[in-house]
Amino acid sequence: MSLLRTPPARAQVAQLRAFLHMCAGSAACEQGDRLREGARLFGLPRDAQALRRFEAMIECGAFESAAMALVADGHGFILSRGSTGACLASAALADGSDELVAEGASLALALLQAHTSVLLAECDGPVPARSYAHGAPAGARLH
């Protein structure tokens, strides 16, 4: 995504944040719309043939495959669906220094959220290392 190659414009970051919130509030029946919006926002797919393949994935209900096609090269991810239907995605920063987790109404929506969160984190720059020698802050503890 071009956001990672140039200093991010405030408008682009605002679009990413708005998209993240839209994905979080979307039902599974809206995942095709979110995937198309994500493709436009991320600037993918880049050529007509790839766009046709992407649209075909959405049209035949292969939403997870379409979401994976949007994840930029160099970004790792993990998808998980629990026995109760909870859909989680974990996406790693390109440099592998951290990963972000998101929950969505579907695996595709969870992956869109996790990937968008990674892009926003990379726009914000590196996170300074923290020492938890005296214990982690309350917000950093596992539940």
C-alpha positions in Angstrom: 0.0 0.0 0.0 1.3 3.4 -0.9 0.7 4.6 2.7 3.7 2.7 3.8 6.1 4.1 1.2 5.4 7.8 1.8 4.5 9.8 4.9 0.8 9.1 5.4 -1.6 12.0 4.7 -4.0 12.7 7.5 -6.9 12.1 5.1 -5.6 8.6 4.3 -5.1 7.7 7.9 -8.7 9.0 8.7 -10.0 6.8 5.9 -8.2 3.8 7.4 -9.7 4.6 10.8 -13.2 5.0 9.4 -12.9 1.7 7.5 -11.7 -0.1 10.6 -14.8 1.1 12.5 -17.1 0.1 9.6 -15.6 -3.4 9.6 -16.0 -3.7 13.3 -19.7 -2.7 13.1 -20.5 -4.9 10.0 -22.6 -8.0 9.9 -21.4 -11.1 8.0 -23.9 -10.3 5.2 -22.0 -7.0 4.6 -18.6 -8.6 4.1 -18.7 -8.3 0.3 -19.2 -4.6 0.5 -16.4 -4.2 3.0 -14.1 -6.3 0.8 -14.7 -4.0 -2.2 -14.2 -0.9 0.0 -11.0 -2.4 1.3 -9.8 -3.1 -2.2 -10.3 0.5 -3.2 -8.8 1.8 0.0 -5.7 -0.4 -0.2 -5.3 0.2 -4.0 -5.7 -3.5 -4.8 -6.0 -5.5 -7.0 -3.7 -3.7 -9.4 -4.7 -5.0 -12.8 -7.9 -5.9 -14.6 -7.3 -9.7 -14.5 -6.7 -9.6 -10.7 -9.8 -7.5 -10.3 -11.9 -10.0 -12.1 -10.5 -12.8 -10.0 -11.2 -10.8 -6.8 -14.8 -10.0 -7.9 -15.3 -13.7 -8.8 -14.2 -14.7 -5.3 -16.7 -12.4 -3.7 -19.5 -13.4 -6.1 -19.1 -17.1 -5.3 -18.9 -16.5 -1.5 -15.1 -17.1 -1.1 -14.9 -14.1 1.2 -11.9 -15.4 3.2 -9.9 -15.9 0.0 -10.8 -12.4 -1.2 -9.7 -11.0 2.2 -6.4 -12.9 2.0 -5.9 -11.5 -1.5 -6.0 -8.0 -0.1 -3.3 -8.6 2.6 -0.1 -7.0 1.3 2.9 -9.2 0.8 5.2 -9.3 3.8 2.3 -9.2 6.3 1.7 -12.5 8.1 -1.6 -13.5 9.6 -3.5 -16.2 11.3 -7.3 -16.9 11.2 -9.3 -18.7 13.8 -12.9 -19.6 14.2 -14.0 -21.0 17.6 -16.6 -23.6 18.3 -19.0 -20.9 19.3 -18.5 -19.1 16.0 -16.2 -16.4 17.2 -14.0 -15.2 14.3 -10.5 -13.9 15.1 -7.6 -12.7 13.0 -4.1 -11.9 14.0 -1.9 -9.9 11.7 1.8 -9.2 12.1 3.6 -5.9 11.4 5.9 -6.2 8.3 9.0 -6.2 10.5 7.6 -8.9 12.7 8.0 -6.7 15.8 4.3 -7.0 16.9 1.0 -8.4 15.9 -2.6 -7.1 16.3 -5.7 -9.2 16.9 -9.2 -8.4 15.8 -12.6 -10.1 16.2 -15.2 -9.9 13.4 -18.6 -11.2 12.4 -16.8 -13.3 9.9 -13.2 -14.4 9.2 -13.0 -12.0 6.3 -14.1 -9.1 8.4 -11.7 -10.0 11.2 -8.8 -10.2 8.7 -9.8 -6.8 7.2 -9.8 -5.3 10.7 -6.5 -6.9 11.8 -4.8 -5.8 8.5 -6.1 -2.3 8.7 -4.9 -2.1 12.3 -1.4 -3.1 11.1 -1.4 -0.5 8.4 -2.4 2.2 11.0 0.3 1.0 13.4 2.9 1.2 10.6 1.7 4.7 9.7 2.2 5.7 13.3 5.8 4.6 13.3 7.7 2.2 15.6 6.4 1.7 19.0 9.0 2.4 21.7 10.1 -0.6 23.7 8.7 -0.7 27.2 10.1 -2.3 30.3 7.7 -4.2 32.5 10.3 -5.0 35.2 8.0 -3.8 37.9 4.9 -5.5 36.4 2.7 -4.8 33.4 0.2 -2.0 33.5 -3.4 -3.1 34.1 -4.3 -2.7 30.4 -1.5 -5.1 29.4 -2.6 -8.0 31.6 -4.2 -11.0 30.0 -7.8 -11.8 31.1 
